[in-house]
Structures are given as structure tokens and as C-alpha cells.
Amino acid sequence: MRRSAKVVAYFDLVDACKEEGCPVCFLVAKISLRSMGNLMWEGVNDPSTRGNLVASQGFCNWHAWMILQVPHSQSGTAILHEHLVREQTEILRRLQRAHRADQPWKRLLRSLYRSFDPSAAAGRRDKKSPCPICAQVRSFEATYLSTCLEHMTDLDFQRSFTGSFGLCVPHLNMAVSVHPDHPNLPALLDQHITKMEALRGELQEFIRKHDYRYRREPMGDEGTAWRRSIELLAGRGGVFGPDRPLAVLEASQAHQPEEGGAEGAEPPVTEIQEERERLQFENEKLRRRINEITKLWSDESSRAASLHFQVYELSKDKQVLEFNLAGARGENQGWETTVSRLRDEIAALQAEIRRLKEGPGETEDSPVTGESSLNTGT
């Protein structure tokens, strides 16, 4: 069964909370790269795609350089840009013809070309269409923000979001402006007040440790606080480029409250559809939870198996040591027997030496005197 956009957005956000930086910025960059890859593989020969690119005068700076991250995109880039370069060349030719020598018939020619407005097409980018990738991403961006607010009181999501970087200020301001009356907005603000106070403390500690009096103190997590503060205040690099304000404005207008039956609003969802989406959502949450528990169980089983193997190896080492010890004890007993025999032999030799020293004329009653005489003679 195909998952609904809300279910996909929820679990995308949960996974993005594990990444570094603003989770919505991370998802915007990820979807941008995926959309660019799809365009390069599937949209290079699509007339509507080329028409949108002509209207936007190509991609914005961020998405144009993102092409380098798309594998095997050289051919698609050449096809699209050949068309864009041809269009831009024709614009310059019309501009050149409209600005030639100031002759009466040329004035008439310029007046005829006034409807074309070549100067606006060639130099002014404020009235062009938004970058097509930015336009495609903006709906995902708004969905992620509304999903974040909707599940801010959900315990599982709150656990993931609390351990994340949180939203950057541009995305936080967007959530406040698009959903100013959302009941979960205070919970979202409370989370970010806590995160910003913690970051401010790290910045103060970073500043203090750069004072010459405290420069010898080791730097901890506050060493990266200055870099994290950039993303907090401005968003991820490239996500809010020159075309982004257009996308933000359109996203805000597209997600106004549905009260009043605005023209073009989505049809109401039936109770059966709502129940199906709710059950699908709960089923997906349970499935992911089961996967987490299964992974933990698998890790614990692997750890237990590793411990059992270590115990087995230690038991083998113990047996080897006991065998060596038994051998050492046997060798020790053999050496004790040898030492005892050698002691007996040494005692017998010493007795023989004393007998020889005493000589044949001496009696056994004066061994000491005989030995003294022998020592004196020598």
C-alpha cells in the first residue's frame, strides 16, 4: 500500500533528526538533489520542463551547481543548457536589434519590440519565474513544517526532535507565519528557547576561552558553537538562496487556513480515508519500533555470543595452564628426587674426604685434630 504524504513526512523528519543541523534544511537539500537527478534523467527532452527553465532563465545558483553532485549528468546538462544558451542568444540578438543606431525606422522597430521587453529578459531577474527545483521543493518544505507542528506533542517524535539540532530560524519563522494559531506552536517554541539558551551559553564559553587569561583551558563542545550558530540564524548553506524568498512566499500563500472555502482548496477527506491513513500511520510506527527492538535484540544476541566465545576460549586457556602446571609439578617432583639423591651422594663424598684426611694412623675419636693438622701442613 502506498504511504500517504503525511506518513512519509513524519518518518523523514524522524530520520532527519539524527543528522547534523536543521532537519528541514537537510530534507530540502536531499529532495533538491533527488529532484535534480530525476530531471537530468527523465526531463531533459520534456517540452514543459524546458519551457519552465526558459521562464526561470535556468536554475538558481544553488541548484545549478548542484548538477555536479548528480552522477553521469554531463549529457543531460549539455542538452538542457544548449537549449537555454540558444534562448539567451536569441534574447541578446533581439536586444541588439532594438538598440541599434537611433534612426526613425529603428525607433519604430523598438516600439514594436517593446512588448517583448528585452532589457527585462536579459538583465532583470526579479520578475522571472522561480527556479523549477525550488518550486518543486517548496511543497515538501511546507509539508515537513506542518508535520513537525502536528506531531510536536507525540512522545516518539518529541524524543527524536529533542535530541536534534532543531529548526533554523528561517524555518522556525516560516512555521510561525504559516501556522500562527496551531495548538502545538507553544511546544515548538519552548523546545527552541531551550536549545537557543544552551547554544548561547556555549558561545559565551567559547568567547571566554579566547580571552588570553583562559586560553590554556581545553576546548569542549563549545568549540563548534560558532559554526552551529551560522546554520541556526541563516539556515544551511545554499538552501535559502536568491530564489528562496519566492518559494517561501508561495508556500505561505498555498497553506493558508482552509476556513472560508478558498478557491482551489483540496476536497475534504472522508472519515474512511482519515481512519485508513491513521491506521497506516500507526502501523508504520509499530513496524519501525519492532525493527528497532529487533536490532537491539540482535545486537544483544551478538554480544552474548561473543561473550560465550570468550568464555570458551578462556576455558581452553585454563585447561592448557592446568596441564602445564601439572607438568611443572611432575618435573618438580623429579627434580626433588634428583636433588635428594645428589645430597646423599654429596654426603657420602664428604664422609670419604674426612676419612682420607684422617689418615690410617688416626682414630675416629680425633677427626677434628687430624683435620687441623692436615690444614696446618697445607
ROZASE-458733 format. One record per residue: x, y, z of N, C-alpha, C in turn. Coordinates in steps of 0.2 Angstrom, whole numbers, plus 5000, padded with zeros to 4 digits. Layout:
N
XYZXYZXYZ ...
END
This chain:
378
500449945000500050005000500450065000 500350114996500750174995500550215001 501150245004501050285010500850355009 500450385013500250455012500850505013 500750565010501250615011501450635018 500950635022501050645030501450595033 501250535031501650475034502350485032 502550495026503150495023503550555026 503250615027503550675030503650655037 503250625041503450615048504050575049 504150515045504750475046505350505043 505250545038505850585035506050625040 505650665044505850705049506250675055 505950615057506250575062506950555060 507050535054507750515052508150575051 507850625049508250685048508550715055 508150705060508350725067508950695069 509150645066509850615068510450645064 510250685059510850715056511050785059 511550805057511850865059511450925056 511250975061510951035058510251035058 509951085055509151095054508951035050 508450995053508150935049507850955043 507451015043507051035037507551055032 508151095034508651115029508951045026 509050995030509350935027508950905022 508250905024507750875019507750915013 507750975013507651025007508251005003 508851005006509450985001509450914998 509150875002509150805000508650794994 508050824995507550824990507750864983 508050924985508350954979508850914975 509250874978509750834974509350784971 508850754974508450694971508050724965 507750784966507350814960507850834954 508450854956508950874950509150814947 509250754950509350694947508850664943 508250674945507650654941507550694935 507650754935507650804930508150784924 508750774927509350754922509250694919 508850644922508750584918508150574915 507650614917506950604914506650664911 506950724912506550784910506950824905 507550794902507950834898507650844891 507150804889506850804882506150824883 505950844889505250864891505050934889 504650954884504551024882504351064888 503851044892503651084898504251094903 504651054904505251064908505651114905 505851114898506251164895505851234895 505151234894504851294895504851324902 504851284907504951314914505651344915 506151304912506851334913506951394909 506651404903506651464899506351524903 505751504906505451564910505851584916 506251534919506551554925507351574924 507451574917508151584915508651534918 508451474918508851424921508751414928 509251374931509251364938509451424942 509251424949509651474953510351444954 510751494957511451474958511551414962 511151404967511251344971511151274967 510551274964510351214961510751204954 511051264951511451254945512051214947 512451234953513051204955512951134958 512251124960512151054962512151004957 512151024951512150974945512850934946 513350964948514050924949513950864954 513450864958513350814963512950754960 512650764954512250714951512750674946 512750604948513150564944512950554936 513450564932513350554925512850604922 512850664924512450714922512650764916 513250744914513550784909513150794903 512850734900512450734894511850774895 511450764900510850794902510950874903 511550894906511650964907511850994900 512150964896512350984889511650994885 511250954885510550954882510151014884 510051024891509651074893510051144892 510651144893510951214893511051234886 511151184881511151204874510551244872 509951224875509351254873509251324877 509551324883509551384887509951434884 510551414882511051464878510751484872 510451444868510151464862509651524863 509251514868508651564870509051624872 509551624876509851684879510251714873 510451684868510751714862510251744858 509651724857509151754854508951814857 508851814864508751874868509251934867 509851914867510351964865510351994858 510151954854510151974847509552024846 508952004849508452054849508552114853 508952114858509152174862509652214858 510052184854510552214850510152254844 509652214841509252254836508852304838 508652304844508252354847508652414849 509252414850509652464852510252484847 510052474841510552504836510452574835 510852594830510852674828510152704829 510152764832509452794833509152824827 508952784822508552804816507852804817 507452844813506752844814506452774813 506652744808506352674807506552624813 507152644816507352604822506952614828 506752684829506352694834505652654834 505452654827504852614826504952544828 505552514826505652444827505752434835 506052484839506052474846505352474849 504952524846504252524849503852454848 504052424842503752354841503952304846 504652314847504952264852504852274859 504452334860504352354867503952304871 503452264868503052214871503552154873 504052154869504552094871504952114877 505052174878505452204884506152164885 506652174880507252134880507652154886 507652214889508052234894507852194900 507252184901506952144907507252064906 507152044900507351974899508051964900 508452014898509152004898509552014905 509252074908509652094914509252084921 508552094921508152094927507952024929 508152004934507951934937507351934942 507151994944506652004949505951984947 505851984940505151964938505151894934 505651864935505751794931505351744936 505151684933504851634937505451604941 505151574947505651544952505951484949 506551464951506951404949506451344950 506451304944505951244945506051194950 506751194952506851144958506651174964 506751244965506451274971505751274971 505351274966504651274966504451204967 504851154965504651084967504751064974 505251094977505451084984504951114989 504751174987504351214992503751184995 503451134991502851104994503051054999 503651014998503950975003504151005009 504451065008504651105014504051125018 503451145015502951165019502551105023 502651045019502350985022502750965028 503350975028503850955034503750995040 503651065038503551105044502851095047 502351085043501651065046501651005050 502050955047502050885051502450895057 502950935057503350945063502950975069 502551025067502051055072501551005074 501250965069500750925071500950875076 501550845076501750795080502250815085 502250885087502650905092502550875099 501950855100501750835107501750755107 501950725101501950655100502650635104 502550585109503150565113503750535109 503650495104504150465100504450525096 504050565092504350625088504750675093 504450685099504750735103505450705106 505450645107506150615109506650625103 506450615097506950625091507150695091 506650745091506750815090507150845095 507050825102507350855107508150835106 508350785104509050765103509350795097 508950825093509150855086509450925087 509650955082509851025081509251075082 508751055080508151095080508051135073 507551175072507451215066507951275066 508151295060508551355060507951415060 508251475061507751525062507351545056 507651535050507151545044506651505044 506751435045506151385045505751395051 506051415057505551425063505151485061 505351535058504951595057504451575051 504651535047504151515042503551475045 503751425050503251395053502751435057 503051485060502651535064502151575060 502451595054502051645049501451605046 501651535044501151495041500651465045 500851455051500351415056500351455063 500151525063500151565069499751535075 499151505073498751485078498751405079 499251375077499251305079499351285086 498951245089498951225096499651205098 500051175094500751145096501251195095 501151255093501651305092502051325098 501651335104502051345110502551295112 502351225111502851175112503451185108 503351195101503951205097504351265099 504051325101504451375104504851365110 504551325114504851305121505451265119 505451215114506051175113506551225110 506451275106506951315103507251365108 506851385112507051435118507651395122 507451335123507951295127508551285123 508551265117509051255113509551315111 509151375111509551435109509851455116 509551445121509951465128510551425129 510551365127511051315128511651335123 511451355117511951375112512251445114 511851485116512151555119512651545124 512451495129512951485134513651455131 513551415126514251385123514551445119 514251485116514551545113514951585118 514651595124514951635129515551605132 515551535132516051495135516651505130 516451495123516951505118517351575118 516951625119517251695119517651695125 517451665131517851675137518551635136 518551575133519151535132519651575127 519351615123519851655119520151715122 519951725128520251785132520951755134 521451795134522151775135522251745141 521851765146521951735153521651665153 521251635149520951575149521151525143 521651545139521751515133522051445134 522351435140522551365141522051315143 521451335144520951285146520751245140 520651185140520451145134519751165132 519651155125519051175122518651115121 517951115123517551065123517051075117 516351055118515851065113515751135111 515951175115515851255113516351275107 516851225106517251245100516951245093 516351215093516051215086515351265087 515251295092514651335093514651395088 515151425086515151475082514951455075 515151395073514951365066514151345067 513951315072513251295073512751365073 513051415076512651475076512551505069 512951495064512851515057512251485055 512251415055511651375052511051395056 511051405063510451425067510151485064 510551535063510251605061510151615054 510551575049510451585042510151525038 510151465042509951405038510551375035 510551315032511051285029511251315023 511951315021512251355016511851335009 511651385005511351374999510551354999 510351335005509551325005509151385004 509351445007509051505006509451545001 509451524995509751564990509351624987 509551654982509151714979508451694977 508351634975507651624973507151594979 507451584985507151554990506551604993 506651664993506051704996505451704992 505551694985504951674981504551614983 504951564984504751494986504351504993 504651534998504351545004503751585004 503651635000503051674999502551634996 502651594991502151554988501951494993 502451464996502251415001501751445006 501951505009501451535014500751545011 500751565005500051585002499751515000 500051464999499751404997499551365003 499751385009499551345015499151395020 498751435018498351475022497751435025 497451455031496951415034496451395029 496151335029495651315025494951345026 494851385032494151405033493951455028 493351455026493151505021493051475014 493251415014493251385007493551415001 494251435002494551464997494551424990 494651464985494551434978495251394977 495151334975495751284974495951244980 495551254985495751214991495551134989 495951094993495851024992495251004995 494950954991494250924994494350895001 493850895005493850865011493950795011 494350775016494550705016493950665020 493750605018493250575021493450535027 492950515032493150485038493550415037 493350385031493650325030494350335028 494450385024495150395022495550425028 495350465032495650485038495850425042 495350375043495450315048496050275044 495950265038496450225034497150255035 497250325034497850355035498150345042 497650355047497850355054498150285056 497750225053497950155054498650145051 498750175045499350165041499950195045 499750255047500250295051500450255057 500050225061500150195067500550125066 500350095060500650035058501350045056 501450095053502150115051502650125057 502350165062502650175068502850115072 502350065072502450005076502949965072 502949965065503449925061504149955063 504250015063504950045064505150035071 504650035076504850015083505049945084 504649895080504849825080505549825077 505749855072506349855069506949875074 506749935077507249955082507349905088 506849875090506849825095507249765093 507049745087507449685084508149695083 508349755081509049775080509449775087 509049805092509349795099509449725101 508949685100508949615102509549575098 509649595092510149565088510849585090 510849645092511549675095511649635101 511149635106511249595112511449525111 511149495106511249425105511949415102 512149465098512849455095513349465101 513249515106513649525111513649465116 513149435117513149375121513549315118 513449315111513849255108514549275108 514749335108515449355108515749335115 515349355120515549335127515549265128 515149225126515149155126515749125123 515949155117516549135114517149145118 517149205121517749225125517849185131 517249165134517249115140517549045138 517349025132517548965129518348965128 518549025125519249025124519649035131 519349065136519649065142519748995145 519148965144519148895147519748845144 519848855137520348825134521048845137 521148905138521748935141521848905148 521348905151521348875158521548805158 521248765154521448695153522248685151 522448725147523148725145523648745151 523448795154523848815160523848765166 523248725167523248675172523648615169 523648605163524048545160524848565161 524948625160525648655160525848655168 525448675172525548665179525648595182 525248555179525348485181526048455179 526248475173526848455170527448485174 527348545176527848585180527948545187 527348525190527348495196527748425196 527548385190527948325189528648335188 528848385185529548405184529848425191 529448455195529748475201529848415206 529348365205529448305209530148275207 530248265200530848235198531448265200 531448335200532048375202532148365210 531548355214531648345221532048275222 531848225218532148165219532848165217 533048205212533748205209534148245215 533848305217534148335222534348295229 533848255231533948215237534448165235 534448135229535048085228535648115228 535748185225536348215224536548235231 536148255236536348265243536648205246 536348145245536548085248537248075245 537348085239538048075236538548125238 538348185239538748235242538948215249 538448195253538648175260539148115260 539048065256539548015255540148035253 540248085249540948105246541248145252 540848185256541148225261541448175267 541048125268541248075273541948035271 541948025264542547995261543148045262 543048105261543548155261543848155268 543348155273543548165280544048105282 543748045279544147985281544847985278 544948015272545548015269546048065272 545748125275546148175278546348145285 545948105288546148075295546848035294 546847995289547447955288547347885291 547847845290547747775293547947775300 548347815303548647815310548147845314 547647885312547247925316546647875318 546347895324545747855326545147905324 544647875325544047905323543847955329 544247945335544047995341544248065340 544748075335545048145335545048165327 544448165324544448195317544548265317 544448305322544548375321545248395322 545648355326546348365327546748345321 546548295318546848265312546748315306 546148345306545948385300546348455301 546448475308546848535309547548525307 547848475308548548455306548648465299 548148435296548148425288548148495286 547648545289547648615286548248645288 548548635293549148675295549748655290 549748585289550348565284550248595277 549648605275549548635268549648705268 
END
